[in-house]
Structures are given as structure tokens and as C-alpha cells.
Amino acid sequence: MRFEEALRADGFGAIAEFKRRSPSAGDLRPDGDVAEVARAYERAGARAMSVLVDERFAGSWEDLRAARGATPLPLLAKGFFSTPEHLRAARENGADAVLLLLRDLDDQSCARLMHEAASLGLDTLVEAHDVDEADRAVALGAPVVGVNARDLSTFAVDRAAQLELVARIHGPLVIAESGIATRAQAAAAELAGAAAVLVGSTLMRAADPGAKLAELLRRPLVKVCGLTRQEDVDAAVEAGADLVGFILAQESPRRTDGLLDAPETVLRVAVFVGERTETEADVVQLYARENGHRSRDAVLLRGDERVGSVVDLPWGADDPSHLERARTTTGRVMLAGGLGPRNVVAAIARVRPWAVDSARSTESSPGIKDHAAVRAWVEAAHG
């Protein structure tokens, strides 16, 4: 399968990278077995594999050839390519695609290399790291654009700027590169519009790179909602929650006045009923107000863009068709309503949701969390 074709598959995916060292982080896996890692990535569900071939990363064409001999995954050769000879070498050593860095190429050079790549049967990943480069990539007609969170001059990572660039680009497939260490961070790129993430250092540092990749891609995400105390947020994060929810609706007994602190390894969700106000939340969960209470279902918003649906129970009532409704709802579904450690596994098996949400099952009283219950919920929902 071609590189671009693999990335256009339904759903969200990953390009899993092999690199022995990083100029910013030093040695990562200097003695790594590229063939063994390639097979692990394939088993874990990678869409494609990236292989560093530049000596600054302790890479080589030999690593690319070893990966080619070990897996049928489309292979992206990563280096500082600037000539047709570089592209021919990539093709001869087993690459299906090559990286082109707009930082190092003017528009004419990049266009010429894209044409040369196509003539060799290679796809291209055209990389940008700022607004100017992103606009250039689109103007050049690049089918696949990578947005790097890391400035290659300073090695600084700015994930917020990356996500805004991902959301800005329309037309090409967009890949979010660098700065992805958790499932929630991968999900943030997904919600911004990325078709996949490219992950390298996080996998190379892991004891089992394939298992770490599977963890980053695993769904559903797990949300702990109704948080009102910082100690409870900290307990949810420690337990492994991906999403932490803060109810800002006036009528809720779990209401909090604002978002509490959480590390960038998780996403903060602001829950509103009726009107919403500006927050720094990563995601907004917005219910309509009906008869003085929240509506049954809600929408998930990133900024003003709808990115998913919340399928919930009616206010104060049950519904035996709840799971079937969720199962037949299109798009990303957050399943909420009556979920706890005892029933979430069966609910996930039935619905296959993007995320699951619980507040009451993790409480000792409204808005006050039982930390053992939080751990039980997260463990059960993650399986």
C-alpha cells in the first residue's frame, strides 16, 4: 500500500518512527533492532513507519533496508533531502515516501523535488512548523503536510501552536509531528484535524515501543467528570484518566467556578448547560437547557467547531435503548450516563465509543471524589 493511501484510511492513525538518537535528547535507542521494532509497530497498528537515515540521528540507509525487509508497512525515509540523488537513494533503499523540509527548501526547490519524487513512485511528506511554511505547503499542492511542534533551530516544542496550525490547514492530509507522549495529546491532534500523528522519541524511550504505540492509539478515552477539588484532579490524572471534566452549569451540585489545574498530558473539558462562556478548556461539552435541566445529549466542541457527540441518558431517567442509540450515532461518540466499573466493559464492547464519561460512580458525595473509586473506574474503562 502507498504511504498516502495508508494515511487516508478511515479513523485516526500513527506513523511510528525509528530513530537511534535525537540532537535534542541524545541517545534514545542506540543499539535498537530496527527489524524487531518494525514488526512491533506493524502488530500495534501503525499506518506507516518512519526511519531516520541521517547520521545526526545515528541513522543510515542500512536501517531503512532492514525495516524494508521486516515489514510491509509504507516506509518514510527521514533526512535532510535536497537533491534528486537523495530521493533516488531513498527509493533504492526501500522507501515509499520522503520527507521534505520547507525550512531548508525554497518553493521552487520543493516543487522540483515533489515532481522528482512522483516520477520515482515516491510520496512526500512536506513539513512545516509555522504559519508561513504551512501556507507555502498548501500553495505548493502538497498532498500530505506534516506540522512539527518542534522548532528544528531551537528544539523548543510548542504544542499549542502546532494544534492551531493543524486546524488552519484545509485540503491536504495533515500529520501532527513531535511532542506526543500521551493518548490525550494524540487525541488533541485528532480533534484539531490531524489524520495521524508521527511519534518517535516517546516510542524509542519505551521499554516496549509497540505496546506504547498501541497505548497511544487505544480507544476509548476515559473521562472523570464533576471535579471540584484540586486533590481530586490530581488523583484522576494519577489514575490514568485522559480527560478531566469541570461542570460550569449553575444548577449542578457538582458545579465548580472554573477550571482547575491539570498537566498537559490530559485534556480539560468544560461542561456547560445552555449558554457557554469563554474558557481555556481543550474541549467544551455543551448541553441545551430543557425544562430547567440539561438536555439528554450534548455536543463536543473544539473552539466553535463540533468534533463529536455525547450520548447520555435523559435527566433523572433510564432508557433501555441507550447503548443502541450510542452505537448507531455517527462520528466520535462520548458515551455517558449510568456508567461505572461494573458495566463499562460491556458498554464499550457494545458501542465502541471514542470516549466514556462518569461522574457519580467515582464520588463519595456530589463533587467529592473517592480516590479508590476513581482508580477503579479508570482501570475498568481502560481494560
C-alpha positions as CSV (number, residue, x, y, z in Angstrom):
1,M,0.0,0.0,0.0
2,R,1.2,3.5,-0.8
3,F,2.1,5.9,2.0
4,E,-0.6,8.4,1.3
5,E,-3.2,5.8,0.7
6,A,-2.4,4.2,4.1
7,L,-2.8,7.6,5.8
8,R,-6.2,8.1,4.1
9,A,-7.7,5.0,5.8
10,D,-10.7,5.7,8.0
11,G,-10.2,6.8,11.5
12,F,-7.1,8.2,13.3
13,G,-3.7,6.6,12.9
14,A,0.0,6.9,13.5
15,I,3.3,7.0,11.7
16,A,5.7,5.2,14.1
17,E,9.3,6.3,14.0
18,F,12.6,4.5,14.5
19,K,15.5,6.7,15.5
20,R,18.6,5.8,17.5
21,R,19.2,9.3,18.9
22,S,17.9,12.8,18.8
23,P,20.0,16.0,18.6
24,S,17.9,17.5,21.4
25,A,17.6,14.4,23.6
26,G,20.7,12.5,22.9
27,D,20.8,8.7,22.7
28,L,17.4,7.1,22.6
29,R,17.9,3.5,21.5
30,P,21.4,3.4,20.0
31,D,21.5,-0.4,19.8
32,G,17.9,-0.9,18.7
33,D,17.0,-3.7,16.4
34,V,15.1,-1.9,13.6
35,A,13.6,-5.1,12.2
36,E,12.2,-6.1,15.6
37,V,10.8,-2.6,16.2
38,A,9.3,-2.6,12.7
39,R,7.4,-5.8,13.3
40,A,6.2,-4.5,16.7
41,Y,4.9,-1.3,15.1
42,E,3.0,-3.4,12.5
43,R,1.4,-5.5,15.1
44,A,0.4,-2.4,17.1
45,G,-1.5,-1.0,14.1
46,A,0.8,1.7,12.7
47,R,-0.3,3.2,9.4
48,A,3.3,3.7,8.3
49,M,6.8,3.7,9.6
50,S,9.3,6.5,9.6
51,V,13.1,5.7,9.6
52,L,15.8,8.3,10.2
53,V,18.6,7.8,7.7
54,D,20.7,10.9,8.7
55,E,23.9,10.4,10.7
56,R,22.9,13.2,13.1
57,F,20.3,10.8,14.3
58,A,22.7,7.9,14.1
59,G,20.6,6.7,11.2
60,S,21.7,5.1,8.0
61,W,20.4,3.6,4.7
62,E,21.1,0.2,6.3
63,D,18.3,0.9,8.9
64,L,15.9,1.6,6.1
65,R,16.8,-1.6,4.3
66,A,16.4,-3.6,7.5
67,A,12.9,-2.1,8.0
68,R,12.0,-2.9,4.4
69,G,13.0,-6.5,4.9
70,A,10.9,-6.8,8.1
71,T,7.6,-5.2,7.3
72,P,5.2,-4.4,4.5
73,L,4.3,-1.0,6.2
74,P,4.8,2.0,4.0
75,L,8.2,3.5,4.9
76,L,9.0,7.2,5.2
77,A,12.7,8.0,4.8
78,K,13.5,11.0,7.0
79,G,16.6,13.0,6.4
80,F,17.6,16.4,5.1
81,F,16.9,15.8,1.4
82,S,17.7,18.5,-1.1
83,T,18.7,16.8,-4.4
84,P,17.2,14.3,-6.8
85,E,20.1,12.0,-5.9
86,H,18.9,11.9,-2.3
87,L,15.5,10.8,-3.5
88,R,16.8,8.1,-5.8
89,A,18.9,6.7,-2.9
90,A,15.8,6.6,-0.7
91,R,13.9,4.7,-3.4
92,E,16.7,2.3,-4.0
93,N,16.9,1.5,-0.3
94,G,13.2,0.7,0.1
95,A,11.4,4.0,0.9
96,D,7.8,4.6,-0.2
97,A,7.9,8.3,0.8
98,V,10.4,11.0,1.7
99,L,10.4,14.0,4.0
100,L,10.8,17.5,2.5
101,L,11.6,20.3,5.0
102,L,10.3,23.7,4.0
103,R,12.7,25.2,6.5
104,D,15.5,24.2,4.2
105,L,13.9,24.4,0.7
106,D,12.5,27.4,-1.2
107,D,9.3,26.9,-3.2
108,Q,11.0,26.1,-6.5
109,S,13.3,23.5,-5.0
110,C,10.5,21.9,-3.1
111,A,8.2,21.7,-6.2
112,R,11.1,20.2,-8.2
113,L,11.7,17.6,-5.5
114,M,8.0,16.8,-5.3
115,H,7.9,16.2,-9.0
116,E,11.1,14.1,-8.9
117,A,9.6,12.0,-6.1
118,A,6.4,11.4,-8.0
119,S,8.4,10.3,-11.1
120,L,10.2,7.7,-8.8
121,G,7.0,6.4,-7.4
122,L,7.6,8.1,-4.0
123,D,5.0,10.0,-1.9
124,T,6.1,13.1,0.0
125,L,5.6,14.5,3.5
126,V,6.1,18.2,3.3
127,E,7.0,19.5,6.7
128,A,6.0,23.0,8.1
129,H,6.5,24.4,11.6
130,D,5.0,27.9,11.3
131,V,2.2,29.8,9.5
132,D,4.3,30.9,6.6
133,E,5.5,27.3,5.9
134,A,2.0,25.9,6.3
135,D,0.7,28.3,3.8
136,R,3.5,27.5,1.4
137,A,2.9,23.8,1.7
138,V,-0.8,24.3,0.8
139,A,0.1,26.6,-2.1
140,L,2.5,24.0,-3.4
141,G,-0.3,21.5,-3.6
142,A,1.4,19.1,-1.1
143,P,-1.0,16.1,-0.6
144,V,0.4,15.4,2.9
145,V,1.6,18.1,5.2
146,G,3.4,17.5,8.5
147,V,3.2,20.1,11.2
148,N,6.1,19.8,13.5
149,A,5.7,21.0,17.1
150,R,9.5,21.2,17.5
151,D,11.4,24.1,16.1
152,L,14.4,22.4,14.5
153,S,16.6,25.5,15.1
154,T,16.0,25.8,18.8
155,F,14.5,22.3,19.6
156,A,11.7,24.1,21.6
157,V,8.3,22.3,21.4
158,D,5.1,24.4,21.2
159,R,2.1,22.0,21.0
160,A,-0.5,24.8,21.2
161,A,1.0,26.5,18.2
162,Q,1.1,23.1,16.4
163,L,-2.6,22.4,17.1
164,E,-3.6,25.8,15.7
165,L,-1.6,25.2,12.6
166,V,-3.2,21.8,12.2
167,A,-6.6,23.3,12.4
168,R,-5.7,26.1,10.0
169,I,-4.7,23.7,7.1
170,H,-7.5,22.6,4.8
171,G,-7.2,20.3,1.8
172,P,-4.1,18.2,2.4
173,L,-3.9,15.4,4.8
174,V,-2.3,16.8,8.0
175,I,0.1,14.9,10.2
176,A,1.0,16.2,13.7
177,E,4.7,15.6,14.4
178,S,6.6,15.7,17.7
179,G,5.5,16.4,21.2
180,I,3.2,13.5,21.5
181,A,3.7,11.5,24.7
182,T,0.1,10.5,25.8
183,R,-3.2,9.3,24.4
184,A,-4.8,12.6,25.3
185,Q,-2.1,14.6,23.4
186,A,-2.7,12.4,20.4
187,A,-6.4,12.9,20.7
188,A,-5.9,16.7,20.8
189,A,-4.2,16.5,17.4
190,E,-7.0,14.3,16.2
191,L,-9.6,16.9,17.3
192,A,-7.7,19.7,15.6
193,G,-8.0,17.8,12.3
194,A,-4.9,15.7,12.0
195,A,-5.3,12.4,10.2
196,A,-2.4,10.9,12.1
197,V,0.4,11.6,14.5
198,L,4.1,10.9,13.9
199,V,5.7,9.7,17.1
200,G,9.3,9.0,17.6
201,S,11.1,9.8,20.8
202,T,8.2,8.6,23.0
203,L,8.3,5.2,21.4
204,M,12.0,4.9,21.3
205,R,12.3,5.6,25.0
206,A,9.6,3.0,25.9
207,A,10.6,-0.5,27.1
208,D,8.2,-1.9,24.5
209,P,7.8,0.5,21.6
210,G,4.9,-1.5,20.1
211,A,3.0,-1.6,23.3
212,K,3.5,2.2,23.8
213,L,2.2,2.8,20.3
214,A,-0.9,0.6,21.0
215,E,-1.5,2.6,24.2
216,L,-1.4,6.0,22.3
217,L,-3.9,4.7,19.8
218,R,-6.2,2.9,22.2
219,R,-9.8,4.0,22.5
220,P,-12.0,4.8,24.3
221,L,-10.5,7.8,26.1
222,V,-11.6,7.8,29.8
223,K,-13.1,10.9,31.4
224,V,-13.5,11.7,35.1
225,C,-16.2,14.4,35.4
226,G,-17.6,16.5,38.1
227,L,-14.3,17.5,39.6
228,T,-14.4,20.4,42.1
229,R,-11.2,19.9,44.1
230,Q,-7.5,20.1,43.0
231,E,-6.7,16.9,45.0
232,D,-9.3,15.0,43.0
233,V,-8.0,16.3,39.7
234,D,-4.6,15.1,40.8
235,A,-6.0,11.7,41.8
236,A,-7.7,11.3,38.4
237,V,-4.5,12.2,36.5
238,E,-2.5,9.8,38.6
239,A,-5.1,7.0,38.0
240,G,-4.6,7.4,34.2
241,A,-7.6,9.5,33.1
242,D,-7.3,11.1,29.7
243,L,-10.0,13.7,30.2
244,V,-10.9,15.7,33.3
245,G,-14.2,17.4,33.4
246,F,-15.4,20.6,35.1
247,I,-19.1,21.3,35.3
248,L,-19.7,25.1,35.0
249,A,-23.5,24.9,34.9
250,Q,-25.3,26.8,37.7
251,E,-27.8,24.1,38.6
252,S,-25.4,21.2,39.1
253,P,-24.4,20.0,42.6
254,R,-21.0,19.3,41.0
255,R,-20.6,22.9,39.8
256,T,-17.2,24.5,40.1
257,D,-16.4,28.1,39.5
258,G,-13.7,27.5,36.9
259,L,-11.2,25.0,35.5
260,L,-8.7,23.6,37.9
261,D,-5.1,22.9,37.0
262,A,-4.1,19.8,35.1
263,P,-0.9,18.8,33.3
264,E,-0.7,19.0,29.5
265,T,-0.7,15.2,29.5
266,V,-4.5,15.3,29.8
267,L,-7.3,17.3,28.2
268,R,-9.6,19.6,30.3
269,V,-13.3,19.5,29.4
270,A,-15.6,22.4,30.4
271,V,-19.3,21.3,30.7
272,F,-22.0,23.8,30.1
273,V,-25.8,23.8,30.0
274,G,-27.4,26.4,27.8
275,E,-25.0,29.3,27.4
276,R,-21.3,28.8,27.3
277,T,-18.6,31.2,28.4
278,E,-15.0,31.6,27.3
279,T,-12.6,29.2,29.0
280,E,-9.2,27.8,28.4
281,A,-10.6,24.2,28.2
282,D,-9.3,22.0,25.5
283,V,-12.9,20.7,24.8
284,V,-16.3,22.0,25.6
285,Q,-19.2,19.7,26.3
286,L,-22.4,21.7,25.7
287,Y,-25.9,20.6,26.6
288,A,-29.0,22.5,25.8
289,R,-31.2,23.6,28.7
290,E,-34.7,22.0,28.7
291,N,-37.3,22.4,31.4
292,G,-34.8,23.7,33.8
293,H,-32.3,20.8,33.3
294,R,-29.8,19.7,30.8
295,S,-30.9,18.1,27.5
296,R,-30.3,14.4,27.1
297,D,-27.4,14.7,24.7
298,A,-24.6,17.2,24.2
299,V,-22.1,18.2,21.5
300,L,-18.3,18.3,21.9
301,L,-16.7,21.4,20.6
302,R,-13.2,22.4,19.9
303,G,-13.4,26.2,19.8
304,D,-16.6,26.7,17.7
305,E,-16.2,23.5,15.7
306,R,-18.2,20.5,16.5
307,V,-15.9,17.5,16.9
308,G,-18.2,14.9,18.5
309,S,-21.4,13.9,20.2
310,V,-22.2,13.0,23.8
311,V,-24.8,10.3,24.0
312,D,-26.3,10.5,27.5
313,L,-29.3,9.3,29.5
314,P,-32.4,11.5,29.9
315,W,-32.2,13.8,33.0
316,G,-33.1,11.7,36.0
317,A,-34.3,8.7,34.0
318,D,-33.1,5.5,32.4
319,D,-33.6,4.2,28.8
320,P,-33.0,0.6,27.8
321,S,-32.2,1.8,24.2
322,H,-29.3,3.9,25.5
323,L,-26.5,1.8,24.2
324,E,-28.1,1.1,20.9
325,R,-28.6,4.8,20.4
326,A,-24.9,5.4,21.1
327,R,-23.9,2.5,18.8
328,T,-25.8,3.9,15.8
329,T,-24.6,7.5,16.3
330,T,-22.1,8.6,13.6
331,G,-18.9,10.3,14.3
332,R,-17.0,10.5,17.5
333,V,-19.1,9.4,20.4
334,M,-18.6,10.1,24.1
335,L,-20.8,7.6,26.0
336,A,-22.2,9.0,29.3
337,G,-24.9,8.1,31.7
338,G,-25.0,5.5,34.4
339,L,-21.5,4.1,33.7
340,G,-19.3,2.6,36.3
341,P,-16.6,-0.1,36.8
342,R,-19.2,-2.8,36.8
343,N,-20.9,-2.1,33.4
344,V,-18.4,-0.1,31.4
345,V,-16.6,-3.1,29.8
346,A,-19.8,-4.4,28.4
347,A,-20.9,-0.9,27.3
348,I,-17.6,-0.4,25.4
349,A,-17.9,-3.8,23.7
350,R,-21.4,-2.9,22.5
351,V,-20.8,0.7,21.5
352,R,-17.1,1.1,20.6
353,P,-17.2,4.7,21.7
354,W,-14.4,7.3,21.3
355,A,-14.6,8.2,25.0
356,V,-16.5,7.2,28.1
357,D,-17.6,9.5,30.9
358,S,-18.5,9.1,34.5
359,A,-19.1,11.4,37.5
360,R,-21.3,9.6,40.0
361,S,-19.5,6.3,40.1
362,T,-16.3,8.0,41.3
363,E,-17.9,10.0,44.1
364,S,-18.3,9.7,47.8
365,S,-20.8,12.7,47.6
366,P,-21.7,15.1,44.8
367,G,-18.5,16.8,43.7
368,I,-16.3,14.9,46.1
369,K,-14.3,12.1,44.7
370,D,-13.5,8.7,46.3
371,H,-9.9,8.1,45.0
372,A,-10.3,4.4,45.1
373,A,-13.4,4.6,43.1
374,V,-11.6,6.9,40.6
375,R,-8.9,4.3,40.2
376,A,-11.4,1.5,39.7
377,W,-13.3,3.5,37.0
378,V,-10.2,4.3,35.0
379,E,-8.8,0.8,35.3
380,A,-12.0,-0.8,34.2
381,A,-12.6,1.6,31.3
382,H,-9.1,1.2,30.0
383,G,-9.4,-2.6,30.2
